[in-house]
């Protein structure tokens, strides 16, 4: 749920913190709407628009 640009440029953590703050406010205002405390999606480890092709390793 993050764009490749936000992951690449390192803004994904800030965006995730903002999302968590919004989810926490929503939970505090209306806890009856939730079955459990909401959490934002986990941060991806890598992101790309077009997955790089696997490079064959040269023979030793």
N, C-alpha and C positions, 0 to 999 in steps of 0.2 A: 503494500500500500504506500510505498514511497517511490518517487520518480528516480530514474537512474541519475539524474543531475543532483538531486539532494543527497544521494548516497555518495556520489563521486566528489562533490564539493564539501562534504562533511557537515551539512546542515540537517541531516536526518535526525540526529540526537535532539536538536533544538525543536524540530517539528514534533517529534515524539513527546517531548516534555509539554509542549503546548496542547497537544491532543489529550494527554493525561490530565492536564489541568481542566480542560473542558469536560472530559468525562467525569471527573471528580465533582465538579460543580453540578452537573446533571444528576449524578447519584445523590448528592446532598439535598438537592431540591425535591427530587421525586424518587426515593429509594424503592417505592412500591412498584415501579416500572421495571426493576431489574431483579433477576433471580440471584445474581452474585455481583460483586464489585467489578465494574468494567475495566478492562485493560486495553491499551492500544496494541496493534500488531507488533510482533518482534521485528527488530531491525534486520534487514537482509545483510548477508556477509558480502555479496557481490551483486552488481547490477550492470546490465548492458542493454543496448538497444538491439544489436545484432550479436548473437553469441559468436565469439571468435572460433574459427575453424581449428580443430586440433592439428598441431604441427607435428609431423613425423620426426622422430628423433634420428639423427644420423648414426650410422653404424660406427662403433669404435675402431 
